[in-house]
Amino acid sequence: MTDVSDHDQRFKTLIQEFFADFLALFFAQWAERLDCSAVEWLHQEVFPDPPEGARRVLDLVGKLPTRQVVAGQRPGEADSWLALVHIEIESPDKAAPLRPRMFHAYVNLRDKYRLPVLPIGLFLKVGMNGLGIDAYEENFWEFQAVRFQYLYVGLPALDGLQYVQSDNWLGVALSALMRVPRERMAWLGAEALRRITEAPLNDQQRFLLGECVQAYLPLDDEQQREFQKLVATEPYRGVQAMNTTWYEKGIEKGIEKGIEKGIEKGRRELLREQLEERFGSLSPAVQERLQQLPVERLSALGKALLRAQSLRDLGLED
């Protein structure tokens, strides 16, 4: 996606850190078939997005081994012990815009990698049936030319009270985005943070999950006061102490690194767009070479772009 929002970045990080938990939580049958411990996240998969012609960066594409062979998908295509999992995170409150994007991404991933692809949409504000299969269709009058399906998670339709009590720590954190009775909202926030505080996780994992709860728990002023009263009681005293530790560490370490990485990422993205505008679609080799360039070379490369006649002139192509 071209516009990487705070929602997208937060959930990309969460899913990469808790990928096995994500599949086990929502798609247990698929988790058993895939070796989630060996996932390789493919960097910045960029594809054209018809019909506008804009180029989009897919949210998450992981390549991983399968635990059983997958038959070739097309005539002459070999059987495979590898597969791709494509996950798109959708924060707007409509499902329709995601459907064609999922279809076009699937086609492009299949053409590029010749591997089976498991497409998953993660809706933050659209519930539908909670968990299920959604479809993109193209019809020529009564003739259905295309019917493409993908798995989806609609967090707002799931039962937050059930997930906050689960043994899946990602599920505990995501309960803040699920369906919760108003009178239980403050309790759910306190309980989710208590369970994350006491979970057998490292500090980084606790921070990511706790930050998700804090960011998405929809408390109004009255509920916030109730939440503060709860975390001051004995069962939740650890929440207050750990909150201070998590967020002080997050601010101290995260702001400086986040700003630095954000500036560098922005420079690389802008330079990539300028290169594509000048020379057309970049090959995977050129994209990789661009990503490997030291940050101090980016400004010089941007200036050289004004005079360069080819990618070779810039040292990005042999």
C-alpha positions in Angstrom: 0.0 0.0 0.0 1.3 3.4 -0.9 0.1 5.1 2.3 1.7 3.3 5.3 -0.4 4.5 8.2 0.3 4.1 11.9 -2.2 1.3 11.9 -0.4 -0.6 9.1 3.0 -0.2 10.7 1.9 -1.2 14.1 0.2 -4.4 12.8 3.0 -5.2 10.4 5.4 -5.3 13.4 3.0 -7.3 15.5 2.3 -9.9 12.9 6.0 -10.3 12.0 6.8 -10.8 15.7 3.8 -13.1 16.4 3.3 -14.7 13.0 2.9 -18.2 14.3 0.4 -17.0 16.9 -1.5 -15.1 14.3 -2.1 -18.1 12.1 -2.8 -20.4 15.1 -5.3 -17.9 16.6 -7.4 -17.4 13.5 -6.5 -20.2 11.0 -5.3 -23.2 13.0 -5.7 -25.6 10.2 -3.3 -23.6 8.0 -0.9 -23.1 10.9 -0.5 -26.9 11.1 0.4 -27.1 7.4 3.0 -24.3 7.3 6.4 -24.1 9.1 5.9 -20.6 10.6 9.2 -20.8 12.4 11.1 -20.5 9.1 9.2 -17.6 7.5 11.3 -15.2 5.4 9.6 -11.8 5.0 10.1 -10.5 1.4 11.1 -6.9 1.4 8.8 -4.3 -0.2 6.9 -6.2 -2.8 5.8 -3.6 -5.3 3.3 -4.2 -8.0 1.2 -2.2 -10.5 -2.4 -1.7 -9.3 -4.8 -1.7 -12.3 -6.8 0.1 -13.5 -5.2 3.3 -12.1 -1.7 2.2 -12.9 -0.4 3.3 -9.5 2.2 1.1 -7.8 1.5 -0.4 -4.4 3.7 -1.8 -1.7 2.1 -4.9 -0.3 1.8 -5.0 3.5 3.3 -8.4 4.3 4.5 -11.2 2.1 6.2 -14.2 3.8 7.9 -17.2 2.2 8.0 -20.3 4.3 8.2 -24.1 4.0 5.1 -26.3 3.9 4.8 -29.4 6.0 3.3 -31.4 3.1 3.8 -31.1 -0.6 1.5 -28.7 -2.6 0.6 -29.9 -6.0 1.5 -27.7 -9.0 -1.1 -25.0 -9.5 -0.9 -24.7 -13.3 -0.2 -27.2 -16.1 3.5 -28.0 -16.1 4.1 -26.3 -12.7 6.2 -28.4 -10.3 5.0 -29.5 -6.9 6.2 -27.3 -4.1 7.4 -27.5 -0.5 7.4 -23.7 -0.3 4.5 -21.2 -0.2 3.7 -17.5 0.2 1.4 -15.9 2.8 0.2 -12.5 1.8 -1.4 -10.4 4.5 -3.1 -7.0 3.9 -4.0 -4.8 6.8 -7.1 -2.7 6.1 -7.9 0.1 8.5 -10.7 2.0 6.7 -14.3 1.0 7.6 -15.1 -0.6 4.2 -14.3 -3.9 2.7 -14.9 -3.2 -1.0 -11.6 -1.4 -1.7 -9.5 -4.3 -0.5 -11.1 -7.0 -2.7 -9.6 -6.0 -6.1 -6.2 -5.2 -4.4 -6.1 -8.8 -3.0 -6.9 -10.2 -6.4 -4.3 -8.2 -8.3 -1.7 -8.9 -5.6 -2.4 -12.6 -5.9 -2.0 -12.7 -9.7 1.3 -10.7 -9.5 2.7 -12.9 -6.7 1.8 -16.1 -8.5 3.4 -14.8 -11.8 6.5 -13.6 -10.1 7.3 -16.5 -7.7 5.4 -19.5 -9.2 4.5 -20.6 -5.7 1.1 -21.2 -4.0 -0.2 -18.1 -2.2 -2.4 -17.9 0.8 -4.1 -14.5 0.8 -5.4 -13.0 4.1 -7.1 -9.7 4.8 -7.0 -8.3 8.3 -9.8 -5.8 8.9 -9.4 -3.4 11.8 -12.8 -1.7 11.5 -14.9 -4.1 9.4 -16.4 -7.1 11.2 -18.4 -9.1 8.6 -18.6 -12.6 10.1 -15.4 -12.3 12.2 -13.6 -15.1 10.4 -14.4 -16.4 7.0 -13.8 -16.2 3.2 -14.5 -13.1 1.2 -14.6 -12.9 -2.6 -13.8 -10.6 -5.4 -15.9 -11.1 -8.6 -16.0 -9.7 -12.1 -19.1 -10.4 -14.2 -19.9 -9.8 -17.8 -23.7 -9.7 -17.5 -24.7 -13.2 -16.4 -21.2 -14.6 -17.1 -18.9 -14.7 -14.1 -15.5 -14.2 -15.5 -13.6 -14.0 -12.2 -14.2 -15.3 -8.7 -11.3 -14.9 -6.4 -11.4 -15.8 -2.7 -9.3 -14.9 0.3 -9.3 -15.6 4.0 -10.2 -12.7 6.3 -10.3 -11.6 9.9 -12.8 -9.0 10.9 -11.7 -8.0 14.4 -14.8 -5.9 15.4 -17.1 -8.9 15.0 -15.1 -11.2 17.3 -15.8 -11.7 21.0 -13.2 -9.7 23.0 -14.2 -11.3 26.3 -13.4 -14.7 24.9 -10.1 -13.7 23.3 -8.8 -11.8 26.3 -8.9 -15.0 28.3 -7.2 -17.1 25.7 -3.7 -18.6 26.0 -2.7 -16.9 22.7 -1.0 -13.6 23.8 -1.6 -11.9 20.5 -5.3 -12.7 20.9 -5.2 -11.1 24.3 -3.9 -7.9 22.9 -6.2 -7.9 19.8 -9.2 -8.2 22.1 -9.0 -4.4 22.5 -10.2 -4.2 18.8 -13.0 -6.7 19.2 -16.6 -6.6 20.3 -16.9 -5.8 24.0 -19.9 -4.7 26.0 -19.5 -1.1 27.1 -19.7 -1.9 30.8 -16.8 -4.4 30.4 -14.5 -2.2 28.4 -12.4 -0.9 31.2 -12.1 -4.3 32.8 -11.0 -5.8 29.5 -8.2 -3.3 29.1 -7.0 -3.9 32.6 -7.2 -7.6 32.3 -5.5 -7.7 28.9 -2.6 -5.6 30.3 -2.4 -7.8 33.5 -2.2 -11.0 31.5 0.4 -9.5 29.1 2.5 -8.3 32.1 2.5 -11.8 33.6 3.0 -13.6 30.3 6.2 -15.6 29.6 7.4 -13.0 27.0 10.5 -10.8 26.5 10.3 -7.1 27.2 10.0 -6.2 23.5 7.1 -8.6 23.0 5.3 -7.2 26.1 5.8 -3.7 24.9 4.4 -4.4 21.4 1.3 -6.2 22.8 0.7 -3.7 25.6 1.1 -0.7 23.2 -1.6 -2.3 21.0 -4.0 -2.5 23.9 -3.3 1.1 24.9 -3.6 2.4 21.4 -6.9 0.7 20.4 -8.9 0.3 23.6 -11.8 2.8 23.0 -12.3 4.3 26.4 -14.3 7.5 27.0 -13.6 9.7 30.0 -15.9 7.8 32.3 -14.4 4.4 31.2 -10.9 5.9 31.6 -11.6 6.8 35.2 -12.9 3.3 35.8 -9.8 1.8 34.2 -7.5 3.9 36.4 -9.4 2.8 39.5 -9.1 -0.9 38.4 -5.3 -0.7 37.8 -4.9 0.8 41.3 -6.4 -2.3 42.9 -4.3 -5.2 44.1 -4.8 -7.7 41.2 -3.6 -5.0 38.7 -0.8 -3.2 40.5 1.7 -4.8 38.2 0.1 -3.1 35.3 0.9 0.4 36.5 4.5 -0.5 37.3 5.1 -2.3 34.0 3.3 0.5 32.0 5.9 3.0 33.3 8.7 0.7 32.4 7.4 -0.2 29.0 6.6 3.2 27.8 9.7 4.9 29.3 11.8 2.4 27.5 9.7 2.8 24.4 10.1 6.5 24.4 13.8 6.5 25.2 14.7 3.9 22.6 11.9 4.3 20.1 11.8 8.0 19.4 15.4 8.3 18.4 15.6 5.1 16.4 12.1 5.7 14.9 12.9 9.1 13.6 16.2 8.0 12.2 14.7 4.9 10.5 11.7 6.9 9.3 13.9 9.5 7.6 16.0 6.9 6.0 13.0 4.9 4.8 11.4 8.0 3.5 14.5 8.9 1.5 14.7 5.5 0.0 11.0 5.4 -0.9 11.3 8.9 -2.6 14.4 7.9 -4.5 12.8 4.6 -5.7 9.7 6.5 -6.9 12.0 9.0 -8.8 14.0 6.2 -10.3 10.8 4.5 -11.5 9.5 7.7 -12.9 12.7 8.2 -14.9 13.6 4.7 -15.9 10.4 2.6 -15.5 9.9 -0.5 -13.3 12.9 -1.5 -11.3 14.1 -5.1 -11.4 14.3 -7.0 -8.0 18.1 -6.8 -8.3 18.1 -3.0 -8.6 15.6 -2.7 -5.8 17.8 -4.8 -3.6 20.9 -2.8 -4.5 19.0 0.4 -3.6 18.1 -1.0 -0.2 21.7 -2.0 0.5 23.1 1.5 -0.3 24.5 3.3 2.8 22.3 6.1 4.0 25.0 8.7 3.3 24.9 7.8 -0.4 21.2 8.5 -0.9 21.5 12.3 -1.2 24.4 12.0 -3.7 22.4 9.5 -5.7 19.4 11.8 -5.8 21.5 14.6 -7.2 23.2 12.3 -9.7 19.8 11.2 -10.9 19.3 14.7 -12.5 22.1 14.0 -15.0 22.1 10.2 -15.3 21.0 8.6 -18.6 20.6 5.1 -17.2 20.6 3.0 -14.0 24.2 1.9 -14.9 25.3 5.6 -14.7 24.1 5.5 -11.1 25.8 2.3 -10.2 22.6 0.4 -9.7 22.9 -1.8 -12.7 25.8 -3.7 -14.2 
